[in-house]
Amino acid sequence: MDSILKGATWRKSSRSGNSGGSCVELACAGEVRGIRDSKNPTASALILNRQDVDRFLAAVKAGKLG
């Protein structure tokens, strides 16, 4: 796991069902955010700064990404 996220609490997407399908998890560590595949939590996470993740989530919520 990426050392910058060690000890961070991962949260699964609220849109994720219990059927074992594709979903993502998000963790916060200071000013960075980690995004990972919930089916493979030991793989490397995508690490982004807080502002970029906030802009991405706002675009998703606004329906701007499809």
PDB file of N, CA, C and O in Angstrom:
ATOM      1  N   MET A   1       0.844  -1.176   0.000  1.00  0.00           N
ATOM      2  CA  MET A   1       0.000   0.000   0.000  1.00  0.00           C
ATOM      3  C   MET A   1       0.889   1.238   0.000  1.00  0.00           C
ATOM      4  O   MET A   1       2.021   1.208   0.483  1.00  0.00           O
ATOM      5  N   ASP A   2       0.372   2.294  -0.533  1.00  0.00           N
ATOM      6  CA  ASP A   2       1.129   3.535  -0.585  1.00  0.00           C
ATOM      7  C   ASP A   2       1.330   4.070   0.825  1.00  0.00           C
ATOM      8  O   ASP A   2       0.368   4.208   1.581  1.00  0.00           O
ATOM      9  N   SER A   3       2.580   4.374   1.185  1.00  0.00           N
ATOM     10  CA  SER A   3       2.904   4.775   2.558  1.00  0.00           C
ATOM     11  C   SER A   3       2.210   6.067   2.980  1.00  0.00           C
ATOM     12  O   SER A   3       1.935   6.249   4.166  1.00  0.00           O
ATOM     13  N   ILE A   4       1.924   6.958   2.053  1.00  0.00           N
ATOM     14  CA  ILE A   4       1.277   8.224   2.404  1.00  0.00           C
ATOM     15  C   ILE A   4      -0.142   7.989   2.935  1.00  0.00           C
ATOM     16  O   ILE A   4      -0.680   8.827   3.658  1.00  0.00           O
ATOM     17  N   LEU A   5      -0.743   6.857   2.577  1.00  0.00           N
ATOM     18  CA  LEU A   5      -2.108   6.541   3.007  1.00  0.00           C
ATOM     19  C   LEU A   5      -2.155   5.511   4.127  1.00  0.00           C
ATOM     20  O   LEU A   5      -3.232   5.062   4.520  1.00  0.00           O
ATOM     21  N   LYS A   6      -0.991   5.138   4.639  1.00  0.00           N
ATOM     22  CA  LYS A   6      -0.953   4.141   5.703  1.00  0.00           C
ATOM     23  C   LYS A   6      -1.742   4.628   6.913  1.00  0.00           C
ATOM     24  O   LYS A   6      -1.531   5.738   7.402  1.00  0.00           O
ATOM     25  N   GLY A   7      -2.638   3.797   7.381  1.00  0.00           N
ATOM     26  CA  GLY A   7      -3.462   4.140   8.527  1.00  0.00           C
ATOM     27  C   GLY A   7      -4.702   4.954   8.196  1.00  0.00           C
ATOM     28  O   GLY A   7      -5.511   5.233   9.080  1.00  0.00           O
ATOM     29  N   ALA A   8      -4.864   5.340   6.929  1.00  0.00           N
ATOM     30  CA  ALA A   8      -6.043   6.109   6.532  1.00  0.00           C
ATOM     31  C   ALA A   8      -7.281   5.208   6.558  1.00  0.00           C
ATOM     32  O   ALA A   8      -7.178   3.999   6.352  1.00  0.00           O
ATOM     33  N   THR A   9      -8.420   5.789   6.806  1.00  0.00           N
ATOM     34  CA  THR A   9      -9.688   5.061   6.777  1.00  0.00           C
ATOM     35  C   THR A   9     -10.263   5.131   5.373  1.00  0.00           C
ATOM     36  O   THR A   9     -10.462   6.216   4.827  1.00  0.00           O
ATOM     37  N   TRP A  10     -10.526   3.982   4.798  1.00  0.00           N
ATOM     38  CA  TRP A  10     -11.086   3.894   3.448  1.00  0.00           C
ATOM     39  C   TRP A  10     -12.608   3.808   3.543  1.00  0.00           C
ATOM     40  O   TRP A  10     -13.150   3.084   4.378  1.00  0.00           O
ATOM     41  N   ARG A  11     -13.286   4.559   2.675  1.00  0.00           N
ATOM     42  CA  ARG A  11     -14.752   4.547   2.626  1.00  0.00           C
ATOM     43  C   ARG A  11     -15.198   4.096   1.248  1.00  0.00           C
ATOM     44  O   ARG A  11     -14.703   4.582   0.230  1.00  0.00           O
ATOM     45  N   LYS A  12     -16.132   3.168   1.226  1.00  0.00           N
ATOM     46  CA  LYS A  12     -16.662   2.668  -0.045  1.00  0.00           C
ATOM     47  C   LYS A  12     -17.736   3.623  -0.555  1.00  0.00           C
ATOM     48  O   LYS A  12     -18.441   4.263   0.225  1.00  0.00           O
ATOM     49  N   SER A  13     -17.844   3.705  -1.859  1.00  0.00           N
ATOM     50  CA  SER A  13     -18.844   4.558  -2.476  1.00  0.00           C
ATOM     51  C   SER A  13     -20.239   4.226  -1.965  1.00  0.00           C
ATOM     52  O   SER A  13     -20.588   3.055  -1.819  1.00  0.00           O
ATOM     53  N   SER A  14     -21.036   5.255  -1.694  1.00  0.00           N
ATOM     54  CA  SER A  14     -22.418   5.036  -1.258  1.00  0.00           C
ATOM     55  C   SER A  14     -23.268   4.453  -2.372  1.00  0.00           C
ATOM     56  O   SER A  14     -24.347   3.923  -2.109  1.00  0.00           O
ATOM     57  N   ARG A  15     -22.805   4.540  -3.605  1.00  0.00           N
ATOM     58  CA  ARG A  15     -23.511   3.973  -4.755  1.00  0.00           C
ATOM     59  C   ARG A  15     -23.191   2.496  -4.942  1.00  0.00           C
ATOM     60  O   ARG A  15     -23.767   1.839  -5.809  1.00  0.00           O
ATOM     61  N   SER A  16     -22.294   1.986  -4.150  1.00  0.00           N
ATOM     62  CA  SER A  16     -21.883   0.592  -4.263  1.00  0.00           C
ATOM     63  C   SER A  16     -22.930  -0.308  -3.616  1.00  0.00           C
ATOM     64  O   SER A  16     -23.365  -0.060  -2.492  1.00  0.00           O
ATOM     65  N   GLY A  17     -23.320  -1.330  -4.322  1.00  0.00           N
ATOM     66  CA  GLY A  17     -24.279  -2.286  -3.767  1.00  0.00           C
ATOM     67  C   GLY A  17     -23.557  -3.405  -3.038  1.00  0.00           C
ATOM     68  O   GLY A  17     -22.334  -3.376  -2.904  1.00  0.00           O
ATOM     69  N   ASN A  18     -24.290  -4.367  -2.578  1.00  0.00           N
ATOM     70  CA  ASN A  18     -23.717  -5.504  -1.875  1.00  0.00           C
ATOM     71  C   ASN A  18     -23.536  -6.710  -2.777  1.00  0.00           C
ATOM     72  O   ASN A  18     -23.290  -7.812  -2.287  1.00  0.00           O
ATOM     73  N   SER A  19     -23.652  -6.526  -4.084  1.00  0.00           N
ATOM     74  CA  SER A  19     -23.580  -7.648  -5.015  1.00  0.00           C
ATOM     75  C   SER A  19     -22.158  -7.980  -5.449  1.00  0.00           C
ATOM     76  O   SER A  19     -21.969  -8.869  -6.279  1.00  0.00           O
ATOM     77  N   GLY A  20     -21.160  -7.296  -4.917  1.00  0.00           N
ATOM     78  CA  GLY A  20     -19.768  -7.582  -5.262  1.00  0.00           C
ATOM     79  C   GLY A  20     -19.321  -6.988  -6.578  1.00  0.00           C
ATOM     80  O   GLY A  20     -18.294  -7.398  -7.120  1.00  0.00           O
ATOM     81  N   GLY A  21     -20.067  -6.030  -7.107  1.00  0.00           N
ATOM     82  CA  GLY A  21     -19.716  -5.409  -8.371  1.00  0.00           C
ATOM     83  C   GLY A  21     -18.559  -4.436  -8.252  1.00  0.00           C
ATOM     84  O   GLY A  21     -17.919  -4.331  -7.205  1.00  0.00           O
ATOM     85  N   SER A  22     -18.305  -3.737  -9.322  1.00  0.00           N
ATOM     86  CA  SER A  22     -17.212  -2.767  -9.357  1.00  0.00           C
ATOM     87  C   SER A  22     -17.541  -1.564  -8.494  1.00  0.00           C
ATOM     88  O   SER A  22     -18.625  -0.990  -8.606  1.00  0.00           O
ATOM     89  N   CYS A  23     -16.618  -1.185  -7.642  1.00  0.00           N
ATOM     90  CA  CYS A  23     -16.802   0.019  -6.844  1.00  0.00           C
ATOM     91  C   CYS A  23     -15.436   0.545  -6.422  1.00  0.00           C
ATOM     92  O   CYS A  23     -14.420  -0.142  -6.527  1.00  0.00           O
ATOM     93  N   VAL A  24     -15.445   1.759  -5.951  1.00  0.00           N
ATOM     94  CA  VAL A  24     -14.201   2.398  -5.534  1.00  0.00           C
ATOM     95  C   VAL A  24     -14.280   2.772  -4.072  1.00  0.00           C
ATOM     96  O   VAL A  24     -15.363   2.865  -3.493  1.00  0.00           O
ATOM     97  N   GLU A  25     -13.111   2.987  -3.481  1.00  0.00           N
ATOM     98  CA  GLU A  25     -13.010   3.455  -2.107  1.00  0.00           C
ATOM     99  C   GLU A  25     -12.158   4.712  -2.106  1.00  0.00           C
ATOM    100  O   GLU A  25     -11.275   4.880  -2.947  1.00  0.00           O
ATOM    101  N   LEU A  26     -12.430   5.585  -1.158  1.00  0.00           N
ATOM    102  CA  LEU A  26     -11.718   6.853  -1.037  1.00  0.00           C
ATOM    103  C   LEU A  26     -11.165   6.979   0.373  1.00  0.00           C
ATOM    104  O   LEU A  26     -11.841   6.641   1.345  1.00  0.00           O
ATOM    105  N   ALA A  27      -9.929   7.468   0.483  1.00  0.00           N
ATOM    106  CA  ALA A  27      -9.315   7.728   1.786  1.00  0.00           C
ATOM    107  C   ALA A  27      -8.732   9.133   1.782  1.00  0.00           C
ATOM    108  O   ALA A  27      -8.290   9.631   0.747  1.00  0.00           O
ATOM    109  N   CYS A  28      -8.736   9.763   2.943  1.00  0.00           N
ATOM    110  CA  CYS A  28      -8.187  11.105   3.098  1.00  0.00           C
ATOM    111  C   CYS A  28      -7.005  11.053   4.049  1.00  0.00           C
ATOM    112  O   CYS A  28      -7.067  10.421   5.104  1.00  0.00           O
ATOM    113  N   ALA A  29      -5.931  11.724   3.665  1.00  0.00           N
ATOM    114  CA  ALA A  29      -4.741  11.817   4.513  1.00  0.00           C
ATOM    115  C   ALA A  29      -4.154  13.209   4.322  1.00  0.00           C
ATOM    116  O   ALA A  29      -3.382  13.451   3.394  1.00  0.00           O
ATOM    117  N   GLY A  30      -4.528  14.110   5.205  1.00  0.00           N
ATOM    118  CA  GLY A  30      -4.065  15.486   5.061  1.00  0.00           C
ATOM    119  C   GLY A  30      -4.636  16.110   3.804  1.00  0.00           C
ATOM    120  O   GLY A  30      -5.852  16.122   3.608  1.00  0.00           O
ATOM    121  N   GLU A  31      -3.775  16.623   2.960  1.00  0.00           N
ATOM    122  CA  GLU A  31      -4.209  17.270   1.721  1.00  0.00           C
ATOM    123  C   GLU A  31      -4.249  16.327   0.525  1.00  0.00           C
ATOM    124  O   GLU A  31      -4.499  16.773  -0.595  1.00  0.00           O
ATOM    125  N   VAL A  32      -4.010  15.040   0.734  1.00  0.00           N
ATOM    126  CA  VAL A  32      -4.072  14.089  -0.374  1.00  0.00           C
ATOM    127  C   VAL A  32      -5.257  13.155  -0.195  1.00  0.00           C
ATOM    128  O   VAL A  32      -5.744  12.935   0.915  1.00  0.00           O
ATOM    129  N   ARG A  33      -5.704  12.616  -1.317  1.00  0.00           N
ATOM    130  CA  ARG A  33      -6.800  11.660  -1.344  1.00  0.00           C
ATOM    131  C   ARG A  33      -6.336  10.438  -2.113  1.00  0.00           C
ATOM    132  O   ARG A  33      -5.613  10.550  -3.103  1.00  0.00           O
ATOM    133  N   GLY A  34      -6.753   9.278  -1.653  1.00  0.00           N
ATOM    134  CA  GLY A  34      -6.452   8.041  -2.345  1.00  0.00           C
ATOM    135  C   GLY A  34      -7.730   7.432  -2.880  1.00  0.00           C
ATOM    136  O   GLY A  34      -8.765   7.455  -2.213  1.00  0.00           O
ATOM    137  N   ILE A  35      -7.660   6.889  -4.078  1.00  0.00           N
ATOM    138  CA  ILE A  35      -8.787   6.199  -4.695  1.00  0.00           C
ATOM    139  C   ILE A  35      -8.286   4.815  -5.084  1.00  0.00           C
ATOM    140  O   ILE A  35      -7.233   4.680  -5.708  1.00  0.00           O
ATOM    141  N   ARG A  36      -9.050   3.784  -4.709  1.00  0.00           N
ATOM    142  CA  ARG A  36      -8.622   2.425  -5.037  1.00  0.00           C
ATOM    143  C   ARG A  36      -9.822   1.550  -5.394  1.00  0.00           C
ATOM    144  O   ARG A  36     -10.974   1.887  -5.118  1.00  0.00           O
ATOM    145  N   ASP A  37      -9.513   0.431  -6.008  1.00  0.00           N
ATOM    146  CA  ASP A  37     -10.506  -0.570  -6.374  1.00  0.00           C
ATOM    147  C   ASP A  37     -10.837  -1.380  -5.121  1.00  0.00           C
ATOM    148  O   ASP A  37      -9.940  -1.956  -4.505  1.00  0.00           O
ATOM    149  N   SER A  38     -12.091  -1.428  -4.744  1.00  0.00           N
ATOM    150  CA  SER A  38     -12.466  -2.134  -3.512  1.00  0.00           C
ATOM    151  C   SER A  38     -12.254  -3.644  -3.612  1.00  0.00           C
ATOM    152  O   SER A  38     -12.140  -4.319  -2.589  1.00  0.00           O
ATOM    153  N   LYS A  39     -12.202  -4.177  -4.824  1.00  0.00           N
ATOM    154  CA  LYS A  39     -11.975  -5.609  -4.996  1.00  0.00           C
ATOM    155  C   LYS A  39     -10.498  -5.973  -4.851  1.00  0.00           C
ATOM    156  O   LYS A  39     -10.168  -7.149  -4.697  1.00  0.00           O
ATOM    157  N   ASN A  40      -9.614  -4.989  -4.898  1.00  0.00           N
ATOM    158  CA  ASN A  40      -8.180  -5.240  -4.820  1.00  0.00           C
ATOM    159  C   ASN A  40      -7.531  -4.183  -3.914  1.00  0.00           C
ATOM    160  O   ASN A  40      -6.739  -3.365  -4.385  1.00  0.00           O
ATOM    161  N   PRO A  41      -7.863  -4.198  -2.624  1.00  0.00           N
ATOM    162  CA  PRO A  41      -7.403  -3.125  -1.736  1.00  0.00           C
ATOM    163  C   PRO A  41      -5.903  -3.101  -1.460  1.00  0.00           C
ATOM    164  O   PRO A  41      -5.395  -2.097  -0.959  1.00  0.00           O
ATOM    165  N   THR A  42      -5.188  -4.165  -1.770  1.00  0.00           N
ATOM    166  CA  THR A  42      -3.747  -4.158  -1.527  1.00  0.00           C
ATOM    167  C   THR A  42      -2.953  -3.614  -2.709  1.00  0.00           C
ATOM    168  O   THR A  42      -1.744  -3.408  -2.603  1.00  0.00           O
ATOM    169  N   ALA A  43      -3.620  -3.383  -3.825  1.00  0.00           N
ATOM    170  CA  ALA A  43      -2.947  -2.795  -4.994  1.00  0.00           C
ATOM    171  C   ALA A  43      -2.704  -1.305  -4.735  1.00  0.00           C
ATOM    172  O   ALA A  43      -3.264  -0.731  -3.800  1.00  0.00           O
ATOM    173  N   SER A  44      -1.893  -0.707  -5.541  1.00  0.00           N
ATOM    174  CA  SER A  44      -1.613   0.732  -5.402  1.00  0.00           C
ATOM    175  C   SER A  44      -2.876   1.548  -5.608  1.00  0.00           C
ATOM    176  O   SER A  44      -3.763   1.178  -6.378  1.00  0.00           O
ATOM    177  N   ALA A  45      -2.934   2.653  -4.910  1.00  0.00           N
ATOM    178  CA  ALA A  45      -4.054   3.581  -5.029  1.00  0.00           C
ATOM    179  C   ALA A  45      -3.642   4.752  -5.917  1.00  0.00           C
ATOM    180  O   ALA A  45      -2.462   5.082  -6.033  1.00  0.00           O
ATOM    181  N   LEU A  46      -4.623   5.359  -6.528  1.00  0.00           N
ATOM    182  CA  LEU A  46      -4.410   6.599  -7.257  1.00  0.00           C
ATOM    183  C   LEU A  46      -4.382   7.707  -6.215  1.00  0.00           C
ATOM    184  O   LEU A  46      -5.325   7.846  -5.437  1.00  0.00           O
ATOM    185  N   ILE A  47      -3.314   8.495  -6.190  1.00  0.00           N
ATOM    186  CA  ILE A  47      -3.172   9.556  -5.190  1.00  0.00           C
ATOM    187  C   ILE A  47      -3.290  10.911  -5.878  1.00  0.00           C
ATOM    188  O   ILE A  47      -2.558  11.215  -6.820  1.00  0.00           O
ATOM    189  N   LEU A  48      -4.218  11.711  -5.389  1.00  0.00           N
ATOM    190  CA  LEU A  48      -4.492  13.027  -5.952  1.00  0.00           C
ATOM    191  C   LEU A  48      -4.536  14.055  -4.831  1.00  0.00           C
ATOM    192  O   LEU A  48      -4.660  13.701  -3.658  1.00  0.00           O
ATOM    193  N   ASN A  49      -4.432  15.335  -5.197  1.00  0.00           N
ATOM    194  CA  ASN A  49      -4.580  16.358  -4.162  1.00  0.00           C
ATOM    195  C   ASN A  49      -6.068  16.591  -3.891  1.00  0.00           C
ATOM    196  O   ASN A  49      -6.921  16.258  -4.713  1.00  0.00           O
ATOM    197  N   ARG A  50      -6.355  17.156  -2.751  1.00  0.00           N
ATOM    198  CA  ARG A  50      -7.730  17.351  -2.305  1.00  0.00           C
ATOM    199  C   ARG A  50      -8.556  18.170  -3.287  1.00  0.00           C
ATOM    200  O   ARG A  50      -9.713  17.841  -3.551  1.00  0.00           O
ATOM    201  N   GLN A  51      -7.977  19.223  -3.822  1.00  0.00           N
ATOM    202  CA  GLN A  51      -8.719  20.097  -4.730  1.00  0.00           C
ATOM    203  C   GLN A  51      -9.149  19.366  -6.000  1.00  0.00           C
ATOM    204  O   GLN A  51     -10.274  19.550  -6.464  1.00  0.00           O
ATOM    205  N   ASP A  52      -8.279  18.548  -6.562  1.00  0.00           N
ATOM    206  CA  ASP A  52      -8.630  17.808  -7.779  1.00  0.00           C
ATOM    207  C   ASP A  52      -9.748  16.802  -7.523  1.00  0.00           C
ATOM    208  O   ASP A  52     -10.646  16.645  -8.351  1.00  0.00           O
ATOM    209  N   VAL A  53      -9.694  16.126  -6.384  1.00  0.00           N
ATOM    210  CA  VAL A  53     -10.754  15.167  -6.052  1.00  0.00           C
ATOM    211  C   VAL A  53     -12.068  15.901  -5.798  1.00  0.00           C
ATOM    212  O   VAL A  53     -13.124  15.429  -6.218  1.00  0.00           O
ATOM    213  N   ASP A  54     -12.023  17.036  -5.128  1.00  0.00           N
ATOM    214  CA  ASP A  54     -13.242  17.813  -4.891  1.00  0.00           C
ATOM    215  C   ASP A  54     -13.875  18.256  -6.206  1.00  0.00           C
ATOM    216  O   ASP A  54     -15.095  18.190  -6.360  1.00  0.00           O
ATOM    217  N   ARG A  55     -13.056  18.705  -7.150  1.00  0.00           N
ATOM    218  CA  ARG A  55     -13.586  19.121  -8.466  1.00  0.00           C
ATOM    219  C   ARG A  55     -14.175  17.925  -9.212  1.00  0.00           C
ATOM    220  O   ARG A  55     -15.234  18.039  -9.830  1.00  0.00           O
ATOM    221  N   PHE A  56     -13.497  16.786  -9.159  1.00  0.00           N
ATOM    222  CA  PHE A  56     -13.985  15.576  -9.815  1.00  0.00           C
ATOM    223  C   PHE A  56     -15.332  15.149  -9.226  1.00  0.00           C
ATOM    224  O   PHE A  56     -16.274  14.877  -9.970  1.00  0.00           O
ATOM    225  N   LEU A  57     -15.425  15.090  -7.903  1.00  0.00           N
ATOM    226  CA  LEU A  57     -16.676  14.672  -7.265  1.00  0.00           C
ATOM    227  C   LEU A  57     -17.815  15.655  -7.570  1.00  0.00           C
ATOM    228  O   LEU A  57     -18.956  15.233  -7.762  1.00  0.00           O
ATOM    229  N   ALA A  58     -17.521  16.947  -7.617  1.00  0.00           N
ATOM    230  CA  ALA A  58     -18.543  17.935  -7.950  1.00  0.00           C
ATOM    231  C   ALA A  58     -19.048  17.717  -9.376  1.00  0.00           C
ATOM    232  O   ALA A  58     -20.247  17.831  -9.631  1.00  0.00           O
ATOM    233  N   ALA A  59     -18.144  17.405 -10.306  1.00  0.00           N
ATOM    234  CA  ALA A  59     -18.542  17.145 -11.690  1.00  0.00           C
ATOM    235  C   ALA A  59     -19.402  15.882 -11.783  1.00  0.00           C
ATOM    236  O   ALA A  59     -20.380  15.853 -12.530  1.00  0.00           O
ATOM    237  N   VAL A  60     -19.047  14.852 -11.035  1.00  0.00           N
ATOM    238  CA  VAL A  60     -19.842  13.618 -11.034  1.00  0.00           C
ATOM    239  C   VAL A  60     -21.238  13.902 -10.510  1.00  0.00           C
ATOM    240  O   VAL A  60     -22.228  13.503 -11.123  1.00  0.00           O
ATOM    241  N   LYS A  61     -21.321  14.594  -9.369  1.00  0.00           N
ATOM    242  CA  LYS A  61     -22.613  14.890  -8.760  1.00  0.00           C
ATOM    243  C   LYS A  61     -23.476  15.768  -9.653  1.00  0.00           C
ATOM    244  O   LYS A  61     -24.702  15.662  -9.623  1.00  0.00           O
ATOM    245  N   ALA A  62     -22.856  16.632 -10.447  1.00  0.00           N
ATOM    246  CA  ALA A  62     -23.591  17.519 -11.347  1.00  0.00           C
ATOM    247  C   ALA A  62     -23.970  16.837 -12.654  1.00  0.00           C
ATOM    248  O   ALA A  62     -24.637  17.436 -13.498  1.00  0.00           O
ATOM    249  N   GLY A  63     -23.547  15.582 -12.827  1.00  0.00           N
ATOM    250  CA  GLY A  63     -23.880  14.843 -14.055  1.00  0.00           C
ATOM    251  C   GLY A  63     -23.091  15.277 -15.268  1.00  0.00           C
ATOM    252  O   GLY A  63     -23.537  15.057 -16.394  1.00  0.00           O
ATOM    253  N   LYS A  64     -21.939  15.884 -15.080  1.00  0.00           N
ATOM    254  CA  LYS A  64     -21.153  16.407 -16.186  1.00  0.00           C
ATOM    255  C   LYS A  64     -20.253  15.364 -16.854  1.00  0.00           C
ATOM    256  O   LYS A  64     -19.626  15.657 -17.872  1.00  0.00           O
ATOM    257  N   LEU A  65     -20.182  14.153 -16.294  1.00  0.00           N
ATOM    258  CA  LEU A  65     -19.260  13.159 -16.835  1.00  0.00           C
ATOM    259  C   LEU A  65     -19.965  11.992 -17.508  1.00  0.00           C
ATOM    260  O   LEU A  65     -19.372  10.928 -17.684  1.00  0.00           O
ATOM    261  N   GLY A  66     -21.161  12.171 -17.867  1.00  0.00           N
ATOM    262  CA  GLY A  66     -21.841  11.123 -18.634  1.00  0.00           C
ATOM    263  C   GLY A  66     -22.915  10.498 -17.908  1.00  0.00           C
ATOM    264  O   GLY A  66     -23.574   9.600 -18.432  1.00  0.00           O
TER     265      GLY A  66
END
